Amino acid sequence: MIKKAIAAFFSVLVFSSLLTACNTTRGVGEDIQEGGSAISGAATKAQQ
């Protein structure tokens, strides 16, 4: 019984860590995308 409770606790802990990592990765991807858009806009202005 105690082993199942400990296993369930660690499973929830690992699952919540994975969800947090996904959100962090998404945030980094959005930041990189915004940086790429800024560079693209600057290059377009430089060509004009």
CYANA upper distance limits for C-alpha pairs under 8 A (distance plus 0.5 A):
  1 MET  CA      5 ALA  CA      6.94
  2 ILE  CA      6 ILE  CA      6.68
  3 LYS  CA      7 ALA  CA      6.55
  4 LYS  CA      8 ALA  CA      6.51
  5 ALA  CA      9 PHE  CA      6.62
  6 ILE  CA     10 PHE  CA      6.75
  7 ALA  CA     11 SER  CA      6.54
  8 ALA  CA     12 VAL  CA      6.72
  9 PHE  CA     13 LEU  CA      6.69
 10 PHE  CA     14 VAL  CA      6.57
 11 SER  CA     15 PHE  CA      6.54
 12 VAL  CA     16 SER  CA      6.53
 13 LEU  CA     17 SER  CA      6.73
 14 VAL  CA     18 LEU  CA      6.76
 15 PHE  CA     19 LEU  CA      6.88
 16 SER  CA     20 THR  CA      6.73
 17 SER  CA     21 ALA  CA      6.68
 18 LEU  CA     22 CYS  CA      6.78
 19 LEU  CA     23 ASN  CA      6.93
 20 THR  CA     24 THR  CA      6.71
 21 ALA  CA     25 THR  CA      6.56
 22 CYS  CA     26 ARG  CA      6.65
 23 ASN  CA     27 GLY  CA      6.73
 24 THR  CA     28 VAL  CA      6.82
 25 THR  CA     29 GLY  CA      6.71
 26 ARG  CA     30 GLU  CA      6.75
 27 GLY  CA     31 ASP  CA      6.75
 28 VAL  CA     32 ILE  CA      6.72
 29 GLY  CA     33 GLN  CA      6.62
 30 GLU  CA     34 GLU  CA      6.69
 31 ASP  CA     35 GLY  CA      6.75
 32 ILE  CA     36 GLY  CA      6.69
 33 GLN  CA     37 SER  CA      6.74
 34 GLU  CA     38 ALA  CA      6.77
 35 GLY  CA     39 ILE  CA      6.81
 36 GLY  CA     40 SER  CA      6.58
 37 SER  CA     41 GLY  CA      6.57
 38 ALA  CA     42 ALA  CA      6.69
 39 ILE  CA     43 ALA  CA      6.67
 40 SER  CA     44 THR  CA      6.73
 41 GLY  CA     45 LYS  CA      6.78
 42 ALA  CA     46 ALA  CA      6.67
 43 ALA  CA     47 GLN  CA      6.83
 44 THR  CA     48 GLN  CA      7.14
